[in-house]
Amino acid sequence: MRDTLSTILRSVDGALAVSIMAYDGIPIDEVAVEQSDFDTQLLAVEYATVLKEIKRAVDVIRAGGVEEVSITTSQTRVIMRVLNDELFMALIMVRSGNFGKGRYLLKIKSYELIRELE
């Protein structure tokens, strides 16, 4: 898993961290750049709560399963990609980072990780 996360981190301009997390906020694995102005672990834990609530709301309205959620602030962009009922990936990047490539790589690499987790 760490190799997959490292590949994403190295390949996306502006990436700060990539994590695999449980919905309860427990990090399973994470890779991050050395210097960052953000507490990427705290950010990922807080967004895990947000993703869990989004999943709950989508279940209530029966709109299908959540696949991806992105949050953009004035300083960061976070893309969260669901892996299964227990885990998701989160890519944290600076706002000016390559959002399109980040989404693409999370989608492609999520299939690899899902196979590893089975």
C-alpha positions in Angstrom: 0.0 0.0 0.0 2.8 2.4 0.9 4.3 2.1 -2.6 0.9 3.1 -4.2 0.5 6.0 -1.8 4.1 7.2 -2.5 3.5 7.0 -6.3 0.4 9.3 -5.9 2.3 11.7 -3.7 5.2 12.0 -6.1 3.1 12.2 -9.2 0.7 15.0 -8.2 2.0 18.6 -8.2 1.1 20.3 -4.9 0.3 17.0 -3.0 1.0 17.3 0.7 -0.2 13.8 1.9 -2.1 10.7 0.9 -3.8 8.5 3.4 -5.8 5.4 3.7 -8.2 5.8 6.6 -11.0 4.1 8.4 -14.3 6.0 8.8 -13.6 6.4 12.5 -10.6 8.5 11.7 -7.9 5.9 12.4 -5.2 6.2 9.8 -4.2 2.8 8.2 -1.2 4.2 6.3 0.0 7.6 5.2 2.8 9.2 3.2 3.4 13.0 3.4 5.9 15.6 2.2 8.5 16.6 4.8 7.6 20.3 5.1 3.9 21.3 5.3 2.2 24.2 6.9 -0.9 22.0 7.6 -1.5 19.3 10.1 -2.4 16.8 7.5 -3.3 14.0 10.0 -5.7 16.3 11.8 -7.3 17.5 8.6 -7.8 13.9 7.4 -9.3 12.8 10.7 -11.8 15.7 10.6 -12.7 15.1 7.0 -13.3 11.4 7.8 -16.2 12.6 10.0 -17.5 14.7 7.1 -17.3 11.8 4.7 -19.1 9.5 7.2 -21.9 12.0 7.4 -22.1 12.4 3.7 -22.4 8.6 3.3 -25.1 8.5 5.9 -27.1 11.2 4.1 -26.7 9.6 0.7 -27.9 6.3 2.2 -31.0 8.0 3.6 -32.0 9.5 0.3 -31.0 6.3 -1.6 -28.9 8.1 -4.2 -26.5 5.3 -4.7 -23.1 4.7 -3.1 -20.6 7.5 -2.5 -17.5 7.1 -4.7 -15.7 10.4 -4.3 -16.0 13.7 -2.4 -13.8 16.7 -2.8 -13.5 19.8 -0.5 -11.8 23.0 -1.6 -10.9 25.7 0.8 -9.0 28.9 0.3 -5.7 27.0 1.0 -6.3 23.3 0.3 -8.0 20.7 -1.8 -8.9 17.3 -0.4 -10.1 14.5 -2.5 -11.6 11.4 -0.7 -12.1 8.2 -2.6 -14.1 5.4 -1.1 -12.4 2.0 -1.1 -15.0 -0.1 0.7 -17.4 0.1 3.6 -14.6 0.6 6.1 -11.8 2.5 4.3 -11.2 5.5 2.1 -8.2 7.3 0.5 -7.6 11.0 1.0 -5.3 13.2 -1.1 -4.5 16.5 0.6 -3.0 19.1 -1.7 -2.4 22.8 -1.8 -5.2 24.7 -3.6 -3.0 25.3 -6.7 -2.1 21.6 -6.9 -3.0 19.5 -10.0 -6.6 18.6 -9.0 -7.4 16.7 -12.2 -4.3 14.4 -12.0 -5.0 13.8 -8.3 -8.6 12.7 -9.1 -7.4 10.5 -11.9 -4.7 8.8 -9.9 -6.9 8.2 -6.9 -9.5 6.6 -9.1 -7.0 4.3 -10.9 -5.0 3.4 -7.8 -8.1 2.8 -5.8 -8.8 -0.3 -7.9 -5.4 -1.7 -7.1 -5.8 -1.1 -3.4 -9.3 -2.6 -3.4 -7.8 -5.8 -4.9 -5.0 -5.8 -2.3 -7.5 -5.4 0.6 -9.7 -8.3 -0.5 
